[in-house]
Amino acid sequence: MQKKEIRGCVISILLFVFCSFFINAQALEIDYFGIVSDDLDLNMAKLTSDLYYTQLSEFQNFTVVDKRSQFDAKDINSVDKSLFVLNNKTFFAEINKNPSNDKWQAIFHIFYEGNEASKIKEYDSYYKILMEPKDNLRATLSDLLTKGGSELPAQPQVQPGLASKAESSSSAAVSTDFLSGTWKGEDGLNKVVIMRGGRGFVIFNNGASMNITVRLQQSEGSQKITVLQNQRSNASFFPQLSRQLALEHAVNAEPIEWTFQAKDSNTLTGQKRTLVENSGQVNYGDISVTWTRIN
């Protein structure tokens, strides 16, 4: 009888430990309502909102519910907080230009069980917001949740051997999810951000930004990756040309197109079709390029 009681006690303890582990391992659920802004136009606002959504979705142990279709407000004072589910953690950001110093200000908000936590960050330019690493957003969320008496789940640790094996594999299937992240491009590009679903943007060293789309096509046993400019051209997209030539030819320029193959999970190699100058003449040409994943 005593042995049965001991055995039952041990089983109860093991079940308790297992349940506690299971509960702690659950993903953090975030309702994402996008951004509020008086100073961003629709394209800029959508670009920034999509970027934050992509970064949130890429965090390990995160479940992100996209609630942006319910959230249509230009003014923070008109935000309808009745849309927020009381027991859910709700996240959105307010982005505007600070008229006192001409800098951009982002206020990140978390609502949870009727309480609000917020954090203000200031940027020298709008493009600094787009260029910020996604780990900074995770750190901001961690600060906000700590204020609200909660915390982020820990990032799972990957065994070094498994990570290096995955990174070195060139036979892995390529997808837009596989490509999502931040990339370092050729000369003239500051960085390239590819989001899940095949959209993204390029930020040039001169501060200009370009919307892009990503297409995948199976070709002769390998997968061709095409990155295509998805907006009207302007002179800033052609830093390899003199300013005068860029202004002259950008008006009727065809979309810039990159064609890649994945060398490995962190390297894309291929050609860029764009305007090139040769002995004072401007024509379309192909340039060999390599993109390397930053994160």
VMD Tcl script that draws the C-alpha trace (Angstrom):
set ca {
  {0.00 0.00 0.00}
  {2.78 2.34 0.91}
  {4.61 1.55 -2.34}
  {1.46 2.38 -4.33}
  {1.16 5.73 -2.56}
  {4.82 6.54 -3.28}
  {4.42 5.53 -6.90}
  {1.28 7.65 -7.22}
  {3.10 10.61 -5.68}
  {6.00 10.25 -8.14}
  {3.61 10.06 -11.09}
  {1.80 13.20 -9.88}
  {5.08 15.08 -9.60}
  {6.15 14.01 -13.09}
  {2.80 15.06 -14.53}
  {3.08 18.44 -12.80}
  {6.58 19.01 -14.19}
  {5.49 17.96 -17.68}
  {2.45 20.24 -17.63}
  {4.52 23.16 -16.34}
  {7.04 22.65 -19.13}
  {4.28 22.42 -21.72}
  {2.63 25.61 -20.54}
  {5.93 27.52 -20.48}
  {6.74 26.30 -23.97}
  {3.58 27.79 -25.45}
  {4.06 30.53 -28.02}
  {3.46 34.11 -27.01}
  {0.33 35.35 -28.78}
  {0.31 38.92 -30.08}
  {-2.62 40.72 -31.74}
  {-0.96 43.04 -34.25}
  {-2.89 46.18 -35.21}
  {-0.21 47.82 -37.37}
  {0.75 51.48 -37.16}
  {-0.92 54.86 -36.70}
  {0.58 57.87 -38.48}
  {-0.36 61.39 -39.54}
  {2.90 61.97 -41.41}
  {3.43 58.82 -43.51}
  {1.70 58.45 -46.85}
  {-0.20 55.24 -47.55}
  {2.71 53.48 -49.27}
  {5.21 54.35 -46.54}
  {2.76 53.38 -43.81}
  {2.03 50.02 -45.46}
  {5.75 49.38 -45.98}
  {6.51 50.00 -42.31}
  {3.49 48.08 -41.09}
  {4.39 45.07 -43.25}
  {7.99 45.20 -42.02}
  {6.96 45.03 -38.35}
  {4.52 42.20 -39.10}
  {7.25 40.23 -40.87}
  {9.71 40.74 -38.05}
  {7.16 39.69 -35.41}
  {6.27 36.59 -37.42}
  {9.93 35.58 -37.65}
  {10.44 35.53 -33.87}
  {10.66 32.03 -32.46}
  {7.82 31.01 -30.08}
  {5.58 33.78 -31.43}
  {2.03 33.52 -32.73}
  {1.00 36.74 -34.47}
  {-2.63 37.46 -35.33}
  {-2.96 40.11 -38.04}
  {-5.75 42.48 -36.95}
  {-4.80 45.36 -39.24}
  {-7.98 45.13 -41.32}
  {-9.92 46.18 -38.19}
  {-7.67 49.12 -37.45}
  {-8.09 52.18 -39.65}
  {-7.03 55.26 -37.73}
  {-4.81 58.19 -38.63}
  {-4.95 59.87 -35.24}
  {-3.86 58.12 -32.04}
  {-6.69 59.86 -30.20}
  {-9.26 58.18 -32.44}
  {-7.96 54.65 -31.90}
  {-10.89 52.40 -31.01}
  {-9.53 50.43 -28.07}
  {-12.79 48.52 -27.81}
  {-11.40 46.39 -30.66}
  {-8.72 45.02 -28.36}
  {-9.44 41.65 -26.74}
  {-9.03 42.14 -22.98}
  {-7.00 38.99 -22.31}
  {-4.84 39.26 -25.43}
  {-1.58 41.15 -25.76}
  {-2.19 43.85 -28.38}
  {0.69 45.59 -30.14}
  {0.79 48.61 -32.46}
  {3.09 51.54 -33.16}
  {2.56 55.27 -33.62}
  {5.01 56.90 -36.05}
  {5.23 60.64 -36.69}
  {7.72 63.38 -37.37}
  {8.76 65.50 -34.38}
  {8.31 69.14 -35.49}
  {10.66 70.41 -32.78}
  {13.80 68.69 -34.13}
  {12.74 67.27 -37.55}
  {13.42 63.71 -36.37}
  {11.07 60.73 -36.59}
  {9.51 59.34 -33.46}
  {8.07 55.87 -32.96}
  {5.92 55.09 -29.93}
  {5.39 51.36 -29.41}
  {2.28 50.31 -27.48}
  {1.28 47.09 -25.70}
  {-2.24 46.72 -24.26}
  {-3.00 43.80 -21.97}
  {-5.90 43.25 -19.55}
  {-6.78 46.94 -19.57}
  {-3.23 48.13 -18.92}
  {-0.97 49.95 -21.37}
  {2.81 50.10 -21.64}
  {4.59 52.29 -24.19}
  {8.14 53.04 -25.28}
  {9.39 55.99 -27.34}
  {12.28 55.73 -29.80}
  {13.67 58.54 -31.96}
  {15.32 58.24 -35.38}
  {17.34 60.72 -37.46}
  {15.35 59.81 -40.57}
  {12.40 57.67 -41.62}
  {14.75 55.24 -43.34}
  {16.53 54.58 -40.04}
  {13.25 53.00 -38.91}
  {13.28 50.62 -41.87}
  {16.96 49.83 -41.39}
  {16.68 48.89 -37.71}
  {17.53 45.21 -37.01}
  {14.60 43.01 -36.00}
  {16.35 42.12 -32.72}
  {15.73 45.72 -31.66}
  {11.99 45.18 -32.04}
  {12.22 42.06 -29.91}
  {14.11 44.03 -27.23}
  {11.42 46.73 -27.34}
  {8.68 44.13 -26.92}
  {10.58 42.62 -24.01}
  {10.73 46.01 -22.29}
  {7.02 46.63 -22.86}
  {5.95 43.21 -21.59}
  {8.18 43.52 -18.52}
  {6.41 46.78 -17.69}
  {3.13 44.90 -18.01}
  {4.26 42.07 -15.73}
  {4.93 39.58 -18.51}
  {7.94 38.46 -20.50}
  {8.98 37.12 -23.89}
  {9.49 33.38 -24.30}
  {13.14 32.44 -24.63}
  {14.54 31.91 -28.10}
  {15.14 28.18 -28.68}
  {18.80 27.25 -28.97}
  {19.91 25.54 -32.16}
  {22.71 23.03 -31.97}
  {25.73 24.51 -33.82}
  {26.20 21.38 -35.91}
  {22.62 21.47 -37.13}
  {22.77 25.19 -37.91}
  {25.93 24.96 -39.97}
  {24.59 21.94 -41.82}
  {21.41 23.78 -42.76}
  {23.29 26.89 -43.83}
  {25.68 24.98 -46.05}
  {23.00 23.00 -47.85}
  {22.42 24.23 -51.39}
  {19.76 21.64 -52.22}
  {17.11 22.98 -49.81}
  {13.87 24.09 -51.45}
  {13.79 27.85 -52.02}
  {10.63 29.73 -51.05}
  {9.69 33.30 -50.20}
  {9.71 32.23 -46.54}
  {13.24 30.92 -47.03}
  {14.24 34.27 -48.58}
  {12.58 36.46 -45.96}
  {15.06 38.53 -44.01}
  {17.59 41.31 -44.52}
  {20.24 41.14 -47.24}
  {23.34 43.12 -48.13}
  {23.37 43.88 -51.85}
  {25.76 45.28 -54.42}
  {27.48 48.67 -54.34}
  {24.94 51.46 -54.01}
  {22.48 49.42 -51.92}
  {22.38 49.84 -48.16}
  {20.20 46.79 -47.60}
  {17.36 44.71 -49.02}
  {14.41 43.53 -46.92}
  {12.37 40.58 -48.23}
  {9.13 39.76 -46.44}
  {7.09 36.59 -46.38}
  {4.71 36.46 -49.29}
  {7.23 37.77 -51.81}
  {7.21 41.52 -51.24}
  {9.93 43.77 -49.89}
  {11.98 46.89 -50.46}
  {15.47 48.08 -51.29}
  {17.15 50.95 -49.46}
  {19.89 52.73 -51.39}
  {22.92 54.40 -49.85}
  {21.53 57.73 -51.08}
  {18.43 57.28 -48.88}
  {15.98 56.31 -51.64}
  {13.74 53.27 -51.21}
  {12.24 50.99 -53.87}
  {9.39 48.50 -53.53}
  {10.16 45.05 -54.95}
  {8.39 41.76 -55.60}
  {9.99 38.31 -55.57}
  {9.03 35.51 -57.96}
  {10.23 31.90 -58.00}
  {10.39 29.71 -61.09}
  {11.65 26.18 -61.61}
  {14.11 26.16 -64.51}
  {16.22 23.21 -65.76}
  {16.35 21.44 -62.43}
  {17.11 24.55 -60.39}
  {15.02 27.37 -59.00}
  {15.31 30.83 -60.52}
  {14.72 33.78 -58.18}
  {13.55 37.00 -59.82}
  {13.46 40.27 -57.86}
  {11.62 43.00 -59.74}
  {11.19 46.72 -59.13}
  {7.53 47.36 -58.29}
  {7.06 51.11 -58.66}
  {7.88 53.93 -61.05}
  {11.56 54.69 -61.53}
  {13.34 57.75 -60.27}
  {16.90 58.98 -60.72}
  {17.95 57.76 -57.26}
  {17.56 54.15 -58.44}
  {20.57 54.56 -60.74}
  {23.49 55.64 -58.51}
  {25.93 54.17 -61.05}
  {24.99 56.95 -63.49}
  {25.86 60.62 -63.23}
  {23.01 62.64 -61.74}
  {22.26 64.35 -65.05}
  {22.08 61.07 -66.99}
  {20.00 59.44 -64.27}
  {17.47 62.29 -64.37}
  {17.32 62.11 -68.15}
  {16.80 58.34 -68.45}
  {14.83 57.48 -65.29}
  {11.59 58.90 -66.68}
  {11.13 56.09 -69.22}
  {13.32 53.44 -67.61}
  {12.17 49.83 -67.50}
  {11.93 48.21 -64.04}
  {15.25 47.02 -62.61}
  {15.39 43.23 -62.44}
  {17.65 40.90 -60.48}
  {17.88 37.21 -61.44}
  {19.43 34.90 -58.86}
  {20.12 31.35 -57.88}
  {20.67 30.40 -54.24}
  {24.30 29.39 -53.72}
  {23.37 28.48 -50.13}
  {20.82 29.69 -47.57}
  {22.75 32.93 -47.01}
  {24.03 33.76 -50.51}
  {22.27 34.70 -53.76}
  {24.32 35.10 -56.95}
  {23.20 36.30 -60.36}
  {22.67 39.26 -62.67}
  {21.12 42.71 -62.33}
  {19.54 44.21 -65.45}
  {19.60 47.99 -65.25}
  {20.81 51.11 -67.04}
  {24.58 51.25 -67.52}
  {26.85 53.90 -68.98}
  {29.52 53.11 -71.54}
  {31.56 55.88 -73.19}
  {28.84 58.42 -72.49}
  {26.07 56.20 -73.88}
  {23.35 54.78 -71.61}
  {21.84 51.38 -72.43}
  {20.44 48.36 -70.61}
  {23.03 45.89 -69.43}
  {23.62 43.01 -67.02}
  {25.85 43.36 -63.95}
  {27.07 40.40 -61.87}
  {25.80 40.77 -58.29}
  {25.82 38.86 -55.01}
  {23.44 39.34 -52.10}
  {24.42 38.10 -48.64}
  {21.98 37.56 -45.78}
  {22.49 39.86 -42.79}
  {19.76 38.37 -40.60}
}
mol new
graphics top color blue
foreach p $ca { graphics top sphere $p radius 0.5 }
foreach p [lrange $ca 0 end-1] q [lrange $ca 1 end] { graphics top cylinder $p $q radius 0.2 }
display resetview
